[in-house]
Amino acid sequence: MIRKGLVGGSFKPLTDESIGKVHQTAMQVIEEVGFQVNSESALELFNRAGAWVDREKRLVRLSQRRVMELIEIAPSEIRLCGRDEKHDILLGGQRVYTGTGGTALYIYHPDTGQNQLATLDDLKRIAKLVDQLDNIHLFMLPTYPSELPVEQVDVNRFFAGLDNTTKHVMGGVYTLDGVKQVIRMAETVAGSPERLHQRPLISMITCSISPLKMDRQYGDLVVTIAKSGIPLVCPAEPLCGATSPVTLAGNLVVQTVDSLMGVLLTQVANPGTPVVFGSVATSTDFRDLKYLAGPVEMGLINAAGAQMAQFYKLPFYATGGMTDSKVLDAQSGYESAVTSLLCALAGANFIHDAAGLMEFALTACYEKYVIDNEILGMIMRAVDGIRVNDDTLAFDLIKQVGPGGNFVTARHTRHFMRGEHYQPSLSDRDSRGEWKARGGKTTWERAAERVKEIIASHDYSLPAAIRQQVLSKIAGIVD
């Protein structure tokens, strides 16, 4: 049973009063402190939109009233489409979806214990793998092809996604020319610019720099993408005690302002642009202030971020599911599970990085995608909750069976057993004797077998005519 788009929201780390205080503090920062914008085109757009702009210091400040007016213009729901319509997702409200993320530089091989630089072929294989993992709903480009020059990275990463999965493809971008090439390619795959706008097969990510800064390149990218109408995610990555206050509430204020910078810029560039409020906020290791990918605080901050997105009626891009572990061990499992679970129960719309990443998000692992798919299936079952009605309470059946009876052969049991209870595809539930007879394999060994099966049997690619059109129109694609 595939579960996606289920409504979360049962976990609320913030009270209504706390949400109001975070909001008011964020508005005070925007009004009184402002944020730095290093893109000339973005500065000019803010100036025309009625912001106070200090061109010498490159500072932008807006009134709370103007901020809320611009937020109101942004859509509350965004549909992200796959090549196959069954993979369409609708971000907004408290509906929960999960996906991959990155961008990892290395691939970890648990059979040898070694890392190696990720290549374009790795990205293609991961796309094929994720295409068949039902609890991963969206393919966000997770690795960086180390062998390519930066000017070829954008178009090749997105082509690797579109050509190897029927799920929606989201990705970060690196160059202005690359963005334009990717949009042309997506228009070709969709059939026309109009069809791409009707059914957006791709979306893009542009990050601000915590605290309170937008650099020139990403400011220009936000403006270009917004004017194209392509759905855009504007996340921020404040780190407790480093690029934000050490307190989770202070971090949440910075994250809110940083992400709203991008949201506001999209709306002054092109009112109604489909934009996603986003967070990659986390804690730090206070021994050396390095980034952490697996602390419980990341789950708490991103769950609270989901509540702020719901307050602003904006779709939300959360971060969870990673680990700081270097191997596929218990730490890898519990860190990945806890952060994703907190985000999902809070109703985060899209939990990115929810599969495949380890070692401070530097490394991806094929086997971990399969293991995380299992974890995410359990998490989505938790989001589904407990349905209470006359059928599930089963009074008539209890009365019929009576004291000392059993429910094994009941039609009610056959009817509900698969939908009511998560059915694992990877976990071991055999007796010790059965487990030994099957080879006594560890979780990662079973996952490795599944990886090989999926990649060997995967046969999807773009239709030949469309594929040839793309290759003839778009320069720089490595086929």
Beta strands, then each sheet from edge to edge (+ up, - down):
strand 1: 6-7
strand 2: 35-37
strand 3: 52-54
strand 4: 59-61
strand 5: 78-80
strand 6: 89-91
strand 7: 95-98
strand 8: 106-109
strand 9: 114-117
strand 10: 139-140
strand 11: 169-172
strand 12: 202-205
strand 13: 213-214
strand 14: 232-236
strand 15: 275-279
strand 16: 284-285
strand 17: 290-291
strand 18: 316-319
strand 19: 350-352
strand 20: 357-358
strand 21: 363-364
sheet 1: 1+ 7- 19- 18- 15- 14- 12- 11- 10-
sheet 2: 3+ 4- 2+ 13+
sheet 3: 5+ 6-
sheet 4: 9+ 8- 21- 20+
sheet 5: 16+ 17-
end
